[in-house]
Amino acid sequence: MALPYLFDFWAMEHQLPPEWDWRTWVIMGGRGAGKTRAGSEWVRAQVEGAKPADPGRCHRIALVGETVDQVREVMIFGESGILACSPPDRRPEWQAGRKRLIWPNGAVAQVFSAHDPEGLRGPQFDGAWVDELAKWKRAQDTWDMLQFGLRLGESPRVCVTTTPRNVGVLKALLALTSTVVTSAPTEANAANLAASFLDEVKARYAGTRLGRQELEGVLLDDVEGALWTSSALEAGRVRAMPEMSRIVVAVDPPVTGHAGSDECGIVVVGAVTEGPVQDWRAYVLADASVRAASPAQWARAAISAMEQYGAEKLVAEVNQGGDLVESVIRQVDPLVPFKKVHASKGKAARAEPVAALYEQGRVHHVAGTLGELEDQMCRMTTHGYEGKGSPDRVDALVWALHDLMIEPGAKWRKPQVRAL
């Protein structure tokens, strides 16, 4: 039966190449999103003709992975690899000694490793499939050598299948006008994945910065000089938390209150403050930030977060709104415990002592929906915020940790003078 091998019939939208002119097609998706199958089927579409012995668009293909073993085990022999996708009368022969595939029509695909960029010096191709470019240690050198070899045919093309990572070679490739991109999250391919796999990875990583990259297929930036990095945040993530000594909700209100305003940063943080100050630990429990159409809307969201987490008080910056901030909050709950804070330093200066707590391993993120907060954190540098708009979520986080850890810690350290 031919139907199982008619990929155009079964494919998801992100697995089909764009119709307009391009040099490089990047398929960027979460783990298990169907990238390998798309790459295998693209190779088939390039080398196969109308009949098994007829020539296709390409005659010499490069298959490039991080290692030769990975090319063989994933791209060629894997469950979604070239051999598994090929109908019996068009299935290529694997020549292990020469590390290549040969199709019935004479087309050849050679295997190359990103650990050996020089191996691409000399051979020439009219097409290439590159897998997991963003994880290669010698990505730029290998990519450059491949480009010099793509010199056969009228218009050599490359298919790149990769999980996104913040690396220069991928960012530069995406910036080219000759590059087209299709993307999809892991869940787009849920029908072909084990339900237990999806449940487990979503429970562990949904809403986190790592989850946005590995599950949603989003390319995230860590800017130079950032106070926080993705790897450090992941290292401090926890799935369970102890009983808290104190919990606060901190708010960074927008200057104005309408649909076009900045977000209102609302972050819930708890702390265990028993024993010596060096043993204190803080836990970021939730990011309840909202883009509110009115001041009353963000005030209700903040008080709702207090009630949900049993917070002892609401901490709010009042530099912009002054007494109006407290007035808005008390219209929603006249008795809410409320603390005003005033910013006398710039955002980066306020954030630096908080970042130091993270470096000491004293602040943990509880697995949950903290991805957007973490995005802002990884764009905050010693010179200021490198992202778009205002880092409202980070500001709220900073105020919460100042109230829970930094201010009480400073008082704890002050020498006590006893009366004589």
C-alpha positions in Angstrom: 0.0 0.0 0.0 1.3 3.4 -1.0 -0.8 5.5 1.5 1.5 5.1 4.5 4.4 6.6 2.5 2.5 9.6 1.2 3.8 12.1 3.7 2.0 15.1 2.3 -1.2 13.3 3.3 -0.1 12.6 6.9 2.2 15.6 7.7 1.5 18.4 10.1 1.8 21.9 8.8 5.2 22.5 10.4 6.6 19.4 8.8 6.1 20.6 5.2 8.5 22.9 3.5 7.3 26.4 2.7 6.4 26.9 -1.0 8.3 30.2 -1.6 12.0 30.4 -2.5 14.5 29.7 0.2 18.1 28.5 0.8 17.7 27.0 4.3 14.6 25.6 5.9 14.9 25.5 9.7 12.4 23.2 11.5 12.5 24.4 15.1 10.4 22.6 17.6 10.1 21.0 21.0 11.3 17.5 21.9 9.2 14.9 20.0 7.5 17.5 17.8 8.2 15.4 14.6 11.4 17.2 13.4 13.3 14.0 12.5 10.4 12.6 10.5 10.2 15.9 8.6 13.9 15.8 7.8 13.8 12.2 6.6 10.8 12.9 4.4 12.4 16.0 3.0 15.5 14.0 2.0 13.1 11.4 0.3 11.4 14.2 -1.6 14.7 15.5 -2.9 16.3 12.2 -4.1 13.3 10.2 -5.3 11.9 10.5 -8.8 8.4 9.6 -10.2 9.5 5.9 -10.4 12.1 4.1 -8.3 14.8 4.3 -11.0 14.0 7.9 -12.0 16.3 10.8 -10.9 15.1 13.2 -8.3 15.9 16.9 -7.7 19.1 16.0 -5.8 21.7 13.4 -6.4 24.3 14.0 -3.7 23.1 14.8 -0.2 25.1 15.5 3.0 23.7 14.1 6.3 25.3 16.0 9.2 24.8 15.4 12.9 26.8 15.9 16.0 28.5 12.5 15.7 28.6 9.7 13.1 26.8 7.5 15.5 23.9 10.0 16.0 23.5 10.3 12.2 23.3 6.6 11.8 21.1 5.8 14.8 18.7 8.8 14.5 18.7 10.1 11.0 19.1 6.8 9.1 18.1 3.9 11.3 15.9 5.7 13.8 12.1 5.1 14.2 11.6 8.3 12.1 14.8 7.9 10.1 15.2 7.7 6.4 15.0 3.9 6.2 11.9 3.6 8.3 10.2 6.2 6.1 11.1 4.8 2.7 8.8 2.4 0.8 10.4 -1.0 0.0 11.0 -0.3 -3.7 12.7 3.0 -3.0 14.6 2.1 0.2 18.3 3.0 0.0 21.1 0.6 0.9 23.3 1.4 3.8 27.0 1.0 3.1 28.6 1.0 6.6 32.2 0.9 5.4 31.7 4.1 3.3 29.2 5.7 5.7 26.7 6.4 3.0 23.2 5.5 1.6 22.6 4.6 -2.0 19.1 4.8 -3.6 17.9 2.6 -6.4 18.2 5.6 -8.8 21.9 6.2 -7.9 21.4 9.1 -5.5 23.9 9.1 -2.6 23.8 10.5 0.9 27.1 10.8 2.8 27.4 10.9 6.6 29.4 13.6 8.4 30.1 14.5 12.0 30.2 18.0 13.5 33.2 16.9 15.5 35.2 16.9 12.3 34.4 20.0 10.2 37.4 19.3 8.0 35.7 16.1 6.8 33.4 18.4 4.8 36.3 19.9 2.9 36.4 18.5 -0.6 33.0 16.8 -1.1 30.3 18.7 -3.0 26.5 18.4 -2.7 23.2 19.6 -4.1 21.4 19.3 -0.8 21.9 18.6 2.9 20.0 17.6 6.1 21.5 19.0 9.3 20.2 17.7 12.7 20.4 19.4 16.1 22.7 22.2 14.8 22.1 24.2 18.1 23.9 21.6 20.3 27.0 21.1 18.2 30.3 22.1 20.0 31.9 23.1 16.7 28.7 24.4 15.0 30.1 27.4 13.2 33.1 25.7 11.7 31.0 22.7 10.6 28.3 25.0 9.1 30.8 27.1 7.2 32.5 24.0 5.7 29.1 22.7 4.6 28.2 25.9 2.9 31.4 25.7 0.7 30.4 22.2 -0.3 26.8 23.1 -1.4 27.8 24.0 -5.0 26.0 21.4 -7.2 22.7 21.8 -9.1 20.8 25.0 -9.7 19.8 25.8 -6.2 21.3 23.7 -3.3 19.1 23.7 -0.2 19.6 22.7 3.4 17.0 21.4 5.9 17.9 22.0 9.5 16.1 20.2 12.3 16.8 21.5 15.8 15.6 22.2 19.2 16.2 25.9 19.8 19.2 27.1 21.9 20.7 30.5 22.3 23.8 30.0 20.1 25.3 32.4 17.6 25.2 30.1 14.6 21.5 29.5 14.9 20.7 33.1 15.6 22.7 34.3 12.6 21.1 31.7 10.4 17.6 32.8 11.4 18.4 36.4 10.6 19.2 35.6 7.0 16.5 36.6 4.4 17.2 33.3 2.6 16.1 31.3 5.7 12.6 30.2 6.4 11.3 28.7 9.7 8.5 26.4 10.7 8.0 25.6 14.4 5.8 23.6 16.7 5.6 22.6 20.3 6.0 19.0 21.5 2.2 18.7 22.1 1.6 19.2 18.3 2.7 15.6 17.9 0.9 14.3 20.9 -0.9 11.6 18.8 2.5 9.9 18.2 3.9 10.2 21.7 3.4 8.2 24.8 0.9 9.8 27.1 3.1 9.1 30.1 6.0 11.0 28.5 3.8 14.1 27.9 2.4 14.0 31.4 5.8 13.7 33.0 7.6 16.5 31.0 4.7 18.8 31.4 4.5 18.2 35.1 8.2 18.9 35.4 8.8 21.7 32.9 5.6 23.4 31.8 5.8 27.1 32.4 9.5 27.1 33.1 12.2 28.7 30.9 13.6 25.3 30.0 10.1 24.1 29.2 9.6 27.0 26.8 12.7 26.0 25.0 12.5 22.2 25.1 8.7 21.7 24.9 7.4 24.8 23.1 10.4 25.2 20.8 10.9 28.9 21.6 14.4 30.4 21.1 15.3 32.2 24.3 18.1 34.8 24.7 20.6 35.0 27.6 22.1 38.4 27.1 25.7 39.2 27.8 26.3 40.3 31.4 22.9 39.1 32.6 22.4 38.9 36.4 20.7 35.5 35.9 21.2 32.7 33.4 18.9 29.8 32.4 21.3 27.2 33.6 21.6 28.7 37.1 17.8 29.0 37.4 17.4 25.4 36.4 20.0 24.3 38.9 18.0 25.9 41.7 14.6 24.7 40.7 12.6 22.5 43.2 9.4 20.5 42.9 8.4 20.6 46.5 8.8 23.2 49.2 9.1 23.3 53.0 6.6 25.0 55.3 7.2 28.8 55.0 7.9 31.2 57.8 6.6 34.1 55.8 4.9 34.7 52.4 4.4 38.0 50.7 3.0 39.2 47.4 4.9 42.0 45.8 3.4 44.3 43.2 5.0 46.6 40.6 2.0 48.6 39.3 1.9 50.1 35.8 2.1 53.9 35.5 -1.3 54.0 33.9 -4.3 51.7 34.0 -5.7 50.9 30.6 -5.6 48.2 28.0 -2.3 49.5 26.5 -0.5 49.8 29.8 2.6 47.8 30.8 2.0 44.7 32.7 1.5 44.8 36.4 4.1 42.6 38.0 2.7 40.4 40.7 5.0 37.8 42.3 4.4 35.5 45.3 7.5 34.6 47.3 7.9 32.6 50.5 10.8 32.2 52.9 12.1 30.0 55.6 13.8 32.3 58.1 14.6 30.0 61.0 18.1 29.9 62.4 21.1 31.9 61.3 20.6 34.3 58.4 23.0 32.3 56.2 20.6 29.4 56.5 17.5 31.3 55.3 16.0 30.2 52.0 13.4 31.8 49.7 11.0 30.1 47.3 9.4 31.8 44.3 5.9 30.3 44.4 4.0 32.0 41.6 4.0 34.7 39.0 0.5 36.2 38.9 1.3 39.2 36.7 -1.5 40.6 34.6 -2.0 43.2 31.8 -4.9 45.0 33.4 -7.5 47.2 31.7 -7.9 49.2 34.9 -6.1 49.7 38.3 -8.9 47.8 40.1 -8.2 44.7 37.9 -4.6 44.4 38.9 -5.5 45.1 42.6 -8.0 42.3 42.6 -5.4 40.0 41.0 -2.8 40.8 43.7 -5.3 40.3 46.6 -6.5 37.1 45.0 -2.9 35.8 45.0 -2.6 36.8 48.7 -5.6 34.8 49.5 -4.6 31.8 47.4 -1.1 31.5 49.0 -1.9 32.8 52.5 0.4 35.7 52.2 0.9 37.9 55.3 1.1 41.2 53.4 1.1 43.0 50.1 4.3 45.0 49.2 3.9 47.6 46.4 6.2 50.1 44.8 4.6 53.6 44.9 7.1 55.7 43.1 4.8 56.3 40.1 1.3 56.1 41.7 2.0 57.5 45.1 -1.0 57.3 47.5 -3.2 56.3 44.6 -1.6 52.8 44.6 -2.7 52.2 48.2 -6.1 53.8 47.5 -6.8 51.4 44.7 -5.8 48.4 46.7 -7.9 49.4 49.7 -11.0 49.9 47.5 -10.8 46.2 46.9 -9.9 45.2 50.4 -9.8 48.0 53.1 -8.1 45.8 55.7 -5.3 44.3 53.6 -1.9 44.4 55.3 0.0 46.8 53.0 3.6 48.0 52.8 4.7 50.9 50.6 8.2 50.7 49.1 10.0 53.6 47.3 12.8 53.0 44.7 15.8 55.2 45.5 18.1 53.2 43.2 17.9 52.1 39.6 16.4 48.7 38.7 19.8 47.0 38.1 21.2 48.3 41.4 18.2 47.0 43.3 18.4 43.7 41.5 22.1 43.0 42.2 21.8 42.0 45.9 18.9 39.7 44.9 21.0 38.1 42.2 23.7 37.5 44.8 21.2 35.5 46.9 20.6 33.3 43.8 24.4 32.9 43.4 24.6 31.7 47.0 21.9 29.1 46.3 19.5 30.7 48.7 16.6 31.3 46.3 14.7 28.5 44.5 12.0 28.5 41.9 9.1 26.1 42.5 8.3 24.3 39.2 5.3 26.0 37.7 4.4 28.9 35.4 7.5 31.1 35.9 8.7 31.1 32.3 7.9 34.7 31.5 9.4 35.9 34.8 12.6 33.9 34.1 12.7 35.4 30.6 12.8 38.9 32.1 15.4 37.8 34.7 17.8 36.6 31.9 17.6 39.9 30.2 18.4 42.0 33.3 22.1 43.1 33.3 24.3 45.2 35.5 23.7 48.0 33.0 19.9 47.7 32.9 17.2 45.8 31.2 18.0 44.5 27.6 14.4 43.4 26.8 11.4 45.2 25.4 9.2 47.2 27.7 9.6 47.3 31.4 10.8 44.3 33.6 7.7 44.5 35.8 7.9 40.9 36.9 11.5 41.2 37.9 10.8 44.4 39.8 8.1 42.6 41.8 10.4 39.7 42.5 13.1 42.1 43.7 10.7 43.9 46.1 9.5 40.6 47.6 13.0 39.3 48.2 14.1 42.6 49.7 11.3 42.4 52.2 11.8 38.7 53.0 15.5 38.2 52.9 17.6 41.4 52.5 16.1 43.9 54.9 15.6 41.4 57.8 19.0 39.9 57.1 20.6 43.3 57.4 18.9 43.9 60.8 19.9 40.5 62.0 23.6 41.2 61.2 23.7 44.5 63.1 25.7 44.3 66.3 23.5 44.6 69.4 24.7 47.2 71.9 23.9 46.2 75.5 23.4 48.9 78.1 26.0 48.9 80.9 
